[in-house]
Amino acid sequence: MVKLTGVVFILFLLGFTSSFGQVVYQETVWYDLDSLESVLPNQQGTEKINTLYRIAATLCFEDFEESLIYANEALELSEKTGYKAGIAAATRFKGHAYYYNGEYPKALDLLWKSMNMYEELEDDYHVARLVLEIGTVNLAALNNEVARELFGKAMQRLGKTKEDGSQVGSVSDTLLLYSVIGRTLRVTGKLDSALSVYKTYVDIGRKNNLELTNLMVHVGFISICYSYLGQYDSALYYYRQALNYPEVNPSIKILKHEYKRRMASLYLTIGKIDTAMNFLTDAYEFLSKKGYLMPSQLASLQLGELYLSLKDIPKANFYFQRSEELMEEQLKKGSFYRFDSLKYTVSFGWEVMAPLSKKFITEFIYNNAVNFYQKMYRYHKKNNNKEAYFYFIEKYVKTKDTLNKIERRREIVEVQTKYETERKEEEIISLSQENELNEYRIKQSRIIQFGLVGVLFLGLAFVVLFIRQNRLKVEQEKTSLQQKLFRTQMNPHFIFNSLSSIQHLVMNEESEKASIFLAMFSTLVRNVLNSSVNNTISLNDEIKTIESYLALQKIRYTDKFDFVVDVDPRIDTESLTIPPMLAQPFIENSIEHGMKHKKETGHIDIRFRLAGDLIIFEVEDDGIGRKKAGEIKSKQILNHQSMATSITRDRLKVLNKKLKKKIELRIIDLKNESGEASGTKVVMKIPFEVI
């Protein structure tokens, strides 16, 4: 058993080592589908339930609808018979199906439910696996902070010692851990650390006779790290190691030709053109003949560019044409492979981690297509080939438009996933506080029962419990106020109006404006969600949230107001932190009460000034003033219900209980020389912290 200490778990999906044809999935629960379907008709009870959810598990990444049918049947039978383990497993694999279908919020809901069921069954291993899977969904939705926290919790659970002295997690879990940590480090640019992790993976794998395809893939990852570091000799050394692996299955032979394609780029970099040409030609001919569309398309594009650099235009055009044909075939089939059977082999490396979902493959192909068509239209423009130039630029525009739509849908799902995660965390916090209060009540009851022990002991216990109750009350009040303020910041009218604006732009085919609006809306939602769970945030993040909110409101209220955000140049906005969500309520009031009813264009000034150990925050508008706004509001039956200011005042009281230097708030009614209302000014003095 290999024991890990002090390492963060960053796992990509699930955790069993299985063999499916020639692919060796490190992370996917898989069973022999034909065998399961053949025995199913003769089974009853729990035996039938187990077969049903195993079929669902095997189909979850292949056929979403069929997987749900089997999972739902397993769930229904389990509920009828009271088979709790069956309910938990069927719920889990329904979550997997939704994950592979790109429906992350639904997947999260099902996986949380399954984890709670396994906790009731005291199944430590499956609880740990579910924590990892929930982290995986968040990771896929770019909710990285939450994912890292979940992976840390999974690490603790997998590292627990069982009654027999062994760990909950196995050697396979350890290797999977190293693999995905290496991947995470590599894609975030921490290449030296990634190298160390990958080398450890290969060492442990060899000692434990890990399947050769997995080892070969990770030797390739070592080479990639060295390539990015510019250490080309070391990269080539490890690729040559991989080329010496025995060809015990088709995947290894295919990987060797993919590695030759990558090695060709390195040989070109160090000036060995003939060697690069031979490797690229060999890779292209083998991979294209076998039907591996994606790597052979890349190889043909590389050959075209190489011949172009050698001024051999006919050969360059030949390989560019072959590259186009292979790209068109990928787009038409929506696949990396000419034949469906090829998806059960490893041709690029990443397939050993988990099956590739259809949504992932589609987005990847369109990304490659956009890059390819862009290269082609630039090439033909440079050579003054107008017909080819217009042909490829039309292809580029259409493909880019489709890719933008795919990416927008994914971004919306990412925002929804983050929102659902935050909501779930709030439920957990609320439940935890309720449990603490219940524990307190139980203890209080016991104190009464054992009150005869002595007046002194009872008095001492009462003091301790009173202090604890007070602390809990303050924390609950703080959490409640922050949640209320969060709801006022993301009120339904604002969300509905923003989404309606996006829909209007999309329907009118104003894709550029829709993308800009969606990006601002996504940024605002993401910042507000982050702010809602943190005690403090950087001043830079607070300013970004303010700017996104004002920009969206300016679009909603066209020509109603202008704004300026002025930051004292002495302020290091990245290193100073303040309590979140203090500014927005007053900016909202300036818009809703000061600007909304003003006939001419108004102006809002937001200022941040440094004064010793304080940030002086000001919101000044030239609106109609609070008195006139109140008069207008009293005459309206339906009006804007702004609770944010009163909630903020209550929140300041709670915050000031813990602060040595208090937050001060003043609201000033501005008047002109004639004594008439000319706007409102809010001044807040905020103590800051330095990180």
KAGI-V303350 format. One record per backbone hydrogen bond with DSSP energy under -0.5 kcal/mol. NH is the residue of the N-H (numbers start at 1). CO is the residue of the C=O. If there is no record, write none. Layout:
BEGIN
nh:co
NH:CO
NH:CO
END
This chain:
BEGIN
nh:co
3:1
10:8
14:27
18:16
18:25
20:23
22:344
23:20
23:344
25:23
26:352
27:353
28:16
33:31
36:32
37:33
38:34
39:35
40:36
41:37
42:39
43:40
47:44
48:44
49:45
50:46
51:47
52:48
53:49
54:50
55:51
56:52
57:53
58:54
59:55
60:56
62:59
63:59
67:63
68:64
69:65
70:66
71:67
72:68
73:69
74:70
75:71
76:72
77:73
78:74
79:75
80:76
81:77
82:78
83:78
84:82
87:83
88:84
89:85
90:86
91:87
92:88
93:89
94:90
95:91
96:92
97:93
98:94
99:95
100:96
101:97
102:99
103:98
104:102
107:103
108:104
109:105
110:106
111:107
112:108
113:109
114:110
115:111
116:112
117:113
118:114
119:115
120:116
121:117
122:119
123:118
124:122
127:123
128:124
129:125
130:126
131:127
132:128
133:129
134:130
135:131
136:132
137:133
138:134
139:135
140:136
141:137
142:139
143:138
144:142
147:143
148:144
149:145
150:146
151:147
152:148
153:149
154:150
155:151
156:152
157:153
158:154
159:155
160:157
162:166
165:162
168:160
169:158
174:170
175:171
176:172
177:173
178:174
179:175
180:176
181:177
182:178
183:179
184:180
185:181
186:182
187:183
188:184
189:186
190:185
191:189
194:190
195:191
196:192
197:193
198:194
199:195
200:196
201:197
202:198
203:199
204:200
205:201
206:202
207:203
208:204
209:206
210:205
214:211
215:211
216:212
217:213
218:214
219:215
220:216
221:217
222:218
223:219
224:220
225:221
226:222
227:223
228:224
229:225
230:227
231:226
232:230
235:231
236:232
237:233
238:234
239:235
240:236
241:237
242:238
243:239
244:240
244:241
245:242
248:246
252:249
253:249
254:250
255:251
256:252
257:253
258:254
259:255
260:256
261:257
262:258
263:259
264:260
265:261
266:262
267:263
268:264
269:265
270:266
271:268
272:267
273:271
276:272
277:273
278:274
279:275
280:276
281:277
282:278
283:279
284:280
285:281
286:282
287:283
288:284
289:285
290:286
291:287
292:287
293:291
293:336
294:336
296:292
297:293
298:294
299:295
300:296
301:297
302:298
303:299
304:300
305:301
306:302
307:303
308:304
309:305
310:306
311:308
312:307
313:311
316:312
317:313
318:314
319:315
320:316
321:317
322:318
323:319
324:320
325:321
326:322
327:323
328:324
329:325
330:326
331:327
332:328
333:329
334:330
335:330
338:291
342:339
343:340
344:341
345:342
347:345
352:349
353:350
354:350
357:355
361:357
362:358
363:359
364:360
365:361
366:362
367:363
368:364
369:365
370:366
371:367
372:368
373:369
374:370
375:371
376:372
377:373
378:374
379:375
380:376
381:377
382:378
383:379
384:381
385:380
386:384
389:385
390:386
391:387
392:388
393:389
394:390
395:391
396:392
397:393
398:394
399:395
400:396
401:397
402:398
403:399
404:400
405:401
406:402
407:403
408:404
409:405
410:406
411:407
412:408
413:409
414:410
415:411
416:412
417:413
418:414
419:415
420:416
421:417
422:418
423:419
424:420
425:421
426:422
427:423
428:424
429:425
430:426
431:427
432:428
433:429
434:430
435:431
436:432
437:433
438:434
439:435
440:436
441:437
442:438
443:439
444:440
445:441
446:442
447:443
448:444
449:445
450:446
451:448
453:450
454:451
458:454
459:455
460:456
461:457
462:458
463:459
464:460
465:461
466:462
467:463
468:464
469:465
470:466
471:467
472:468
473:469
474:470
475:471
476:472
477:473
478:474
479:475
480:476
481:477
482:478
483:479
484:480
485:481
486:482
487:483
488:484
489:485
490:486
491:488
495:491
496:492
497:493
498:494
499:495
500:496
501:497
502:498
503:499
504:500
505:501
506:502
507:503
508:504
509:506
510:505
511:509
514:510
515:511
516:512
517:513
518:514
519:515
520:516
521:517
522:518
523:519
524:520
525:521
526:522
527:523
528:524
529:525
530:526
531:527
532:528
533:529
533:530
534:531
537:578
539:573
539:576
540:573
542:538
543:539
544:540
545:541
546:542
547:543
548:544
549:545
550:546
551:547
552:548
553:549
554:550
555:551
556:552
557:553
558:556
560:557
561:557
562:602
564:604
566:564
566:606
567:565
568:608
571:568
573:571
575:572
576:572
577:689
578:537
586:583
587:583
588:584
589:585
590:586
591:587
592:588
593:589
594:589
595:590
596:591
598:595
602:560
604:562
605:620
606:564
606:604
607:605
607:618
608:566
609:616
611:609
611:614
614:611
615:686
616:609
616:614
617:615
617:684
618:607
619:682
620:605
621:680
622:603
624:594
629:625
630:626
631:627
632:628
633:629
634:630
635:631
635:632
636:632
636:633
639:637
641:639
642:640
643:641
647:643
648:644
649:645
650:646
651:647
652:648
653:649
654:650
655:651
656:652
657:653
657:654
658:654
658:655
659:655
662:660
664:685
666:683
668:681
670:668
670:679
672:676
675:672
678:670
679:670
680:621
681:668
682:619
683:666
684:617
685:664
686:615
686:684
688:613
689:577
691:575
END
